[in-house]
Amino acid sequence: MNERPVRLPPPKKRLSLFGRGSPLYSLIQLAMLLGVVAWLVHAGAAAMEYNWQWYRVDRYIYRIIDGEFIPGPLLRGLMVTIQLAAWSMLLSVTIGLVTALLRLSNSVSGRFLATVYLESIRNTPLLVQLFLFYFVLAPILGIDRFWAGVLCLSFFEGSFASEIIRAGLQSVPRGQYEGADALGFTKRDRLRYIVLPQAIPLILPPMTGLLISLIKHSAIVSVIAVADLTTEGLNIISETFMAFEIWFTVAGIYLVITVSLSFFVTWLENRMKRGR
């Protein structure tokens, strides 16, 4: 009687501490890359005979005088950037939702209006749009430069938010719409209670990327002298000539904001999945 040969499982591969798949190997690669970048910056500054003055940077972020916390120009500019991004994101989502609903509606005029808005915004530079809002619409509407920047960013980012929202709404199965109609839901209640709760988890990740993009694009308002983070950095550089230190600090602040936002939305998305 022939016995079948017993197949032994293949031996498990032991990951070396310094193997290519190990986290330590990735950290070493990252450290080497950062080291090369730091060396290039240092070599460039040395060739320019640049005098590093990092010890002066903290006073432009905050100062403590007689036990009182006094925000510096960079911190004040950061607050303006956050306000600008918050208002712009709120209006962008509103504009995007209205535009998406118009594109999905049966109204010919509504679809035409949404299409004209999307094509005109997407096919013109953001800087040109900012000048139109600041030099043309702001005097007509009687608004200051801050709100001119908010409106410009809102309409620009709203064109991308509309496509994100439209794709999320269309991803909900058609049977959900038909089931809501069969139960007697109005269009408003169907959207509020049936469609949006299923579409939001799909909309949230790309909308996070849009918010990060909005924060980065907000730096363009420095051309109309809105006192945001970039404008305050330009003012400090014009007074101190510390271009390397200030721009690295400004870039680091933007990086901390965007990375923190990404982690927060990832946590919120996982929590929503657990709730579902």
C-alpha positions as CSV (number, residue, x, y, z in Angstrom):
1,M,0.0,0.0,0.0
2,N,1.6,3.2,-1.2
3,E,1.6,6.0,1.3
4,R,1.4,9.6,0.2
5,P,4.4,11.6,1.0
6,V,3.9,14.1,3.8
7,R,4.6,17.6,2.6
8,L,6.2,19.8,5.2
9,P,5.3,23.5,5.3
10,P,8.0,25.7,4.0
11,P,10.2,27.2,6.7
12,K,9.2,30.6,7.8
13,K,11.5,33.4,6.7
14,R,13.0,35.2,9.5
15,L,13.1,38.9,8.9
16,S,16.5,40.3,9.6
17,L,16.8,43.4,11.7
18,F,18.6,45.1,8.9
19,G,16.8,43.3,6.1
20,R,15.2,45.1,3.2
21,G,11.7,44.6,4.6
22,S,12.4,45.7,8.1
23,P,11.2,49.0,9.5
24,L,14.8,49.8,10.7
25,Y,16.0,49.5,7.1
26,S,13.3,52.0,6.0
27,L,14.3,54.4,8.8
28,I,17.9,54.2,7.7
29,Q,16.9,55.0,4.2
30,L,14.9,58.0,5.4
31,A,17.8,59.2,7.6
32,M,20.2,58.9,4.7
33,L,17.9,60.9,2.4
34,L,17.4,63.6,5.0
35,G,21.1,63.7,5.6
36,V,21.7,64.3,1.8
37,V,19.1,67.0,1.7
38,A,20.6,68.7,4.8
39,W,24.1,68.5,3.3
40,L,23.0,70.1,0.1
41,V,21.3,72.9,1.9
42,H,24.3,73.4,4.1
43,A,26.7,73.3,1.2
44,G,24.6,75.8,-0.7
45,A,24.4,78.2,2.2
46,A,28.2,77.9,2.7
47,A,28.8,78.7,-0.9
48,M,26.7,81.8,-0.5
49,E,28.6,82.6,2.8
50,Y,25.2,82.6,4.5
51,N,25.2,83.3,8.3
52,W,22.7,81.0,10.0
53,Q,20.7,82.8,12.8
54,W,18.3,80.1,14.1
55,Y,18.6,81.6,17.6
56,R,16.5,84.5,16.4
57,V,13.6,82.5,15.0
58,D,11.7,81.8,18.2
59,R,10.9,85.5,18.8
60,Y,9.0,85.6,15.6
61,I,6.8,82.7,16.8
62,Y,6.1,83.7,20.3
63,R,7.6,85.6,23.2
64,I,7.0,85.5,27.0
65,I,7.4,88.9,28.6
66,D,6.8,89.2,32.4
67,G,5.0,85.9,32.3
68,E,2.7,86.9,29.5
69,F,2.4,84.9,26.3
70,I,2.7,87.2,23.3
71,P,2.2,85.6,19.9
72,G,4.7,86.5,17.2
73,P,4.0,87.4,13.6
74,L,4.3,83.8,12.4
75,L,1.8,82.6,15.0
76,R,-0.6,85.5,14.2
77,G,-0.2,84.6,10.5
78,L,-1.0,81.0,11.2
79,M,-4.2,82.0,12.9
80,V,-5.2,84.0,9.8
81,T,-4.4,81.0,7.6
82,I,-6.5,78.7,9.7
83,Q,-9.4,81.1,9.6
84,L,-9.0,81.5,5.9
85,A,-8.9,77.7,5.3
86,A,-11.9,77.1,7.7
87,W,-14.2,79.6,6.0
88,S,-13.0,78.6,2.5
89,M,-13.6,74.9,3.2
90,L,-17.1,75.6,4.6
91,L,-18.1,77.6,1.5
92,S,-16.3,75.1,-0.8
93,V,-18.4,72.2,0.5
94,T,-21.6,74.3,0.2
95,I,-20.8,75.4,-3.3
96,G,-19.7,71.9,-4.3
97,L,-22.9,70.3,-2.9
98,V,-25.1,72.8,-4.7
99,T,-23.2,72.3,-8.0
100,A,-23.3,68.5,-7.7
101,L,-27.0,68.5,-7.1
102,L,-27.5,70.9,-10.1
103,R,-25.5,68.5,-12.3
104,L,-27.5,65.5,-11.1
105,S,-30.9,67.4,-11.4
106,N,-33.3,67.2,-14.3
107,S,-33.2,71.0,-14.8
108,V,-31.5,71.9,-18.1
109,S,-30.8,75.5,-16.8
110,G,-29.3,74.1,-13.6
111,R,-27.0,71.7,-15.4
112,F,-26.0,74.4,-17.9
113,L,-25.2,76.8,-15.0
114,A,-23.1,74.2,-13.2
115,T,-21.2,73.3,-16.3
116,V,-20.4,77.0,-17.1
117,Y,-19.2,77.5,-13.5
118,L,-17.0,74.3,-13.6
119,E,-15.5,75.0,-17.0
120,S,-14.7,78.7,-16.3
121,I,-13.1,78.0,-12.9
122,R,-11.1,74.9,-14.0
123,N,-9.7,76.5,-17.2
124,T,-8.4,79.8,-15.8
125,P,-5.4,80.3,-13.4
126,L,-6.1,80.7,-9.7
127,L,-4.0,83.9,-9.7
128,V,-6.1,85.5,-12.4
129,Q,-9.2,84.5,-10.5
130,L,-7.8,86.1,-7.3
131,F,-7.2,89.4,-9.1
132,L,-10.7,89.3,-10.5
133,F,-12.2,88.8,-7.1
134,Y,-10.0,91.4,-5.5
135,F,-9.9,94.2,-8.1
136,V,-13.4,93.7,-9.7
137,L,-15.8,91.9,-7.3
138,A,-14.5,93.2,-4.0
139,P,-15.1,96.9,-4.7
140,I,-18.6,96.0,-6.1
141,L,-19.5,93.9,-3.1
142,G,-17.8,96.1,-0.6
143,I,-15.7,93.4,1.0
144,D,-12.2,93.5,2.3
145,R,-9.2,91.6,1.0
146,F,-9.6,88.7,3.5
147,W,-13.1,87.9,2.3
148,A,-12.0,88.4,-1.3
149,G,-9.4,85.7,-0.8
150,V,-12.0,83.4,1.0
151,L,-14.4,83.7,-1.9
152,C,-11.8,83.1,-4.5
153,L,-10.5,80.0,-2.8
154,S,-14.0,78.8,-2.1
155,F,-15.1,79.0,-5.7
156,F,-11.9,77.4,-6.9
157,E,-11.9,74.5,-4.5
158,G,-15.7,74.2,-4.8
159,S,-15.3,73.1,-8.4
160,F,-13.3,70.1,-7.3
161,A,-15.5,69.4,-4.3
162,S,-18.5,69.2,-6.6
163,E,-17.0,66.3,-8.5
164,I,-16.0,64.5,-5.3
165,I,-19.5,64.9,-3.9
166,R,-21.2,64.0,-7.3
167,A,-19.1,60.8,-7.5
168,G,-20.0,59.9,-3.9
169,L,-23.7,60.4,-4.5
170,Q,-23.6,58.3,-7.7
171,S,-21.7,55.5,-5.9
172,V,-24.8,54.9,-3.7
173,P,-26.7,51.9,-5.3
174,R,-29.7,52.9,-7.3
175,G,-31.9,50.6,-5.2
176,Q,-31.4,52.9,-2.2
177,Y,-33.0,55.7,-4.2
178,E,-35.9,53.5,-5.3
179,G,-36.4,52.1,-1.8
180,A,-36.6,55.7,-0.4
181,D,-39.1,56.6,-3.1
182,A,-41.2,53.6,-2.3
183,L,-41.3,54.5,1.4
184,G,-42.6,57.9,0.6
185,F,-39.5,59.9,1.3
186,T,-39.3,63.4,-0.1
187,K,-36.2,64.2,-2.2
188,R,-34.8,66.3,0.7
189,D,-35.3,63.5,3.3
190,R,-34.0,60.9,0.9
191,L,-30.8,62.9,0.5
192,R,-30.5,63.6,4.2
193,Y,-31.4,60.2,5.7
194,I,-30.6,57.7,3.0
195,V,-28.0,58.9,0.5
196,L,-25.6,61.2,2.4
197,P,-25.0,58.8,5.3
198,Q,-23.8,56.2,2.8
199,A,-21.9,58.7,0.6
200,I,-20.0,60.5,3.3
201,P,-17.6,57.7,4.1
202,L,-16.7,57.6,0.4
203,I,-16.4,61.4,0.2
204,L,-14.4,61.9,3.3
205,P,-10.9,60.7,2.1
206,P,-10.7,62.7,-1.1
207,M,-12.3,65.7,0.7
208,T,-9.3,65.5,3.1
209,G,-7.0,65.9,0.2
210,L,-9.0,68.8,-1.0
211,L,-8.7,70.5,2.4
212,I,-4.9,69.9,2.4
213,S,-4.7,71.4,-1.1
214,L,-6.8,74.4,0.1
215,I,-4.4,75.1,3.0
216,K,-1.5,75.0,0.6
217,H,-3.3,77.2,-2.0
218,S,-4.2,79.7,0.7
219,A,-0.6,81.0,0.5
220,I,-1.5,82.7,-2.8
221,V,-3.5,85.4,-0.9
222,S,-0.1,86.9,0.1
223,V,-0.1,88.7,-3.3
224,I,-3.1,90.8,-2.2
225,A,-1.4,91.4,1.2
226,V,-3.7,89.3,3.4
227,A,-1.7,88.8,6.7
228,D,-1.5,85.1,6.5
229,L,1.5,82.9,7.4
230,T,3.3,83.3,4.0
231,T,2.8,87.1,4.1
232,E,4.2,87.4,7.6
233,G,7.2,85.3,6.5
234,L,7.8,87.6,3.6
235,N,7.6,90.6,6.0
236,I,10.1,89.1,8.4
237,I,12.5,88.2,5.6
238,S,12.4,91.7,4.2
239,E,13.4,93.0,7.6
240,T,15.9,90.4,8.8
241,F,17.2,88.8,5.5
242,M,16.9,85.4,7.3
243,A,15.5,83.7,4.2
244,F,16.6,80.1,4.9
245,E,15.5,80.1,8.6
246,I,12.1,81.7,8.0
247,W,11.1,79.7,4.9
248,F,12.1,76.4,6.6
249,T,10.1,77.4,9.6
250,V,7.0,78.4,7.5
251,A,7.3,75.2,5.5
252,G,7.5,73.2,8.7
253,I,4.4,74.8,10.1
254,Y,2.5,74.0,7.0
255,L,3.7,70.4,7.1
256,V,2.7,70.0,10.7
257,I,-0.8,71.3,9.9
258,T,-1.4,69.1,6.9
259,V,0.1,65.9,8.4
260,S,-2.0,66.4,11.6
261,L,-5.1,66.9,9.5
262,S,-4.4,63.7,7.6
263,F,-4.0,61.7,10.8
264,F,-7.2,63.2,12.3
265,V,-9.3,62.3,9.3
266,T,-7.8,58.8,9.1
267,W,-8.9,58.3,12.8
268,L,-12.3,59.8,12.0
269,E,-12.7,57.5,9.0
270,N,-11.8,54.4,11.0
271,R,-14.2,55.4,13.8
272,M,-17.0,55.8,11.2
273,K,-16.3,52.4,9.8
274,R,-16.4,50.8,13.3
275,G,-19.7,52.7,13.9
276,R,-21.1,51.2,10.7
